[in-house]
Amino acid sequence: MQYLALSAAISEVLRPTLGVTQQVLAVHKLVVQDGKPLILLVDEKSELGAYYIYFGIEDQPYHFVVVIREEQKTPIASAAYIEASVRVYLAIASTTLAPDTITEKVKLNPTSKRLLGEPKNPRNPRLKFKEHRWYFEPQKNVPGSLETKLKFLLDRLEPAQEAIANLQNNCETSICICYKGYRGWMSGWHIDKATMRKIVALGAEVDLDLYAYGEQDLP
């Protein structure tokens, strides 16, 4: 079934049947690899019986998604939309606890770290970090919605939840979200109660940065 779904999605972007596909491709070009539109992700979990297939867009951070559903035993493109590029990660900052000490306390390896006094940019060595930084971003280069990536991160952090909360006296803890969407398709979000409770249990703040990309409006 997945092979047929992928074929249906590629057929849709090459020979559009949906109005949304026609609109999006009128002002965007998809990334092509080996002569075919590049598929970045196949999501089978968001909806039972459906495939959400992500395509890369040239020179833009956001993605084009085609939804394939089965109708009369035939997979067809039933919907399409633009999905923002979203980064969701935990950031812990401290002037007293070094990254390795934080790792020891929370029993979780960071995906990246920075040291107090370390240059922020090799091109400008005078600009330095004023605190230690510890980052955990398990889905850095994985497409997905804000809600899905936030829940994934919090699930991964759950075993270390109490240890992270205990850092509050010495650290600033933040759930950081970087949202890069298409200016003509900046969707809203819904954060449910269970997700909110997990953020509170970490003792974390939420830092949200929004960016609107795209030079042309949809026709």
N, C-alpha and C positions, 0 to 999 in steps of 0.2 A: 504493500500500500504506500509506503514512504516514497518509493521510486516513482510511482504514478503521481503522487502529490507533487513531487519536485518537478516532474515533467509538465504538470498542469500549471505550476507557478511560472516556470520559464516560458511556457507558451503564452501566458497572460502578459508578461512584460515585453515579449517580442511582437505579439499580435493582440493588443488590448481589447477586452470586451467590456470592462468596467469603466464607467465615466471617470472615476477617481484616478485610475491608472493612466488614462489618456491625459487628464489634467496635469498630473505630477510629471509625466514624461515629456510633456510639452515644454517644460522649463528646467528639467533635470536630465542628466545622463547617468545611467547606471555604470558601475565599475565592471569592466569586462576582463576575464582571465581565460586564456586559451580559447578565445573566440566565443565564450558564453558569459552571460551575466553572472557575476560572482555572488554565490550564496554564502552569507556569513553565519547563519544560524537556522536550525530547524527546531522549532518549539512544538513538542507534542503534548506538553503538560498543562498549558493554560486552559485548554478546553477539550473535553472528551470527544474524540472522534474528529478533531480538527487539527490542521497543521498550520502554524504561523511561520512563514518563511521570510527571512530577512535578507534583503539585498543591500549592497553598498552603493552609495551615491557619490559620483565624482566631485571632489573638492568640497565636500560638506561632511560635517560630523554625524549628522542624523541618518536614518535608514528608511528604506521603503519596505513595507511589509505586505505580503499577499497572504490572505487567509484561504486555505483550501478545505472545503467540506465535501462530503459525499452526498450526491443526490442521485437516486435511482441506481445505486451501486457504481456511480461514475464520479471521480473526484473533479470538482470544478472550482474555479476562483469565485468565491462568494462575497469577498470584501477586500479592501485594500486601504492602507493609510500610511502616514509618515510617523515614525517613532523616533523620539529624541534620543540622542546619545546621552547616556546617564552614567555618572560615576557615583558610587556610594561607598564610603569607607569610614572606619573609625580612626580618629586622630587623638593621640594623647600627648600633651605638651607639659614639660616640667623644667624648672630651673635647678632642681635638686636631685631628681632621679634620672640617671642615664638610661638610654634605651635598653641596654642589657639587663639593668636592674628591673625595669618594667617587665621585660620578657620573663625574668625569673619569678616575679610576683604573680603574673597572670597565667603563666604556663602556656603561652601561645606565642608562636614565632611571628614577628612582623613581616609584612611584605616589603617594607622599606623603613629606613630610619635616618635621622639627622642628628648631629651633635651640636651642642651649644658652641658658638664661635666658628662653626664651619661655614665657608662661603656659600651663599645661596646660589650664586651664578659664577661660573669660571670666568666669564667676561668682565665681571665686576667684583673682584675679591674683597673689596671693602664692605660690601653689603653682606652681613653675616647673620646667622640664626641667633636669636637672643634667648633661646631655650632649646632643650633637647626635644626631639620630635620622634614619635613612634607611630607607625601607620599600619593598618590592617585592611587590605582591599582584595578580597578573594576573587572578585569578578572584574578586574580592571579592564580587560579588553573584550568582554562578553556583552553583546547587545541584550537589551531587555528593558522592561518598564521600570519606572522608579519604585513602584510598589513591590514588584517581584524581587528586585535587587535589594531593597531595604529588608524585606523579610528573610532573604537568603543570608544576608550579613548578620542579622540579629540571631538567626538560628545557629550560625557558626560560633557566635560569641556567647551563647547561652551557658556552656560549661564553665566559662570564665567570668560570668556575670558578677558574682559576689566579689571576686578578686579585683575586678575593674572598679566596682563601686567603692571599694575600700581605698582606692588611690586618691579620693577626692581632696584630702587635706594637702596633698603634695602635687597634684596634677590638675590640669584642665582637660576634660574629656568631651569630645564632640563627635556626633554623627555628621559627616560632611557629605553634602549632595551637590554635584555639579551637573546642571541640566542644560544641554545644548540642543535647542529645538529649531524647527523651521518657523520663521516669523508668521507665516500664514496658517500655522497648525500648532499653536501652543496649547496643549491640552491641560486639563485640570488633574488633580490627584485626590485620592482618598486614602487616608491613613486610619486604619481601624483601631478599636480599643485595645486589642491584644498587642498590636505593634507599639502603640503608645506606652502601654505598661512595661514592655521590654526596654524601651528607651529610658523611661524613668528609673527602672531597676538598675540600669548601668550608671545612673547619676550623670547622664550625658546631656549636653546641650545639642541643639540642631543648627547647623550652619548650611544655608541654602543659597547657591549662586545660580542665577538664571541668565542664559544667553540666547538671543534670537539671531539666527543665521538665515541666509538666503537673500539673493539680490532681486529676484523676480517673484511677483505674486502669481498664484494659480490663475489660469484663464477662466 
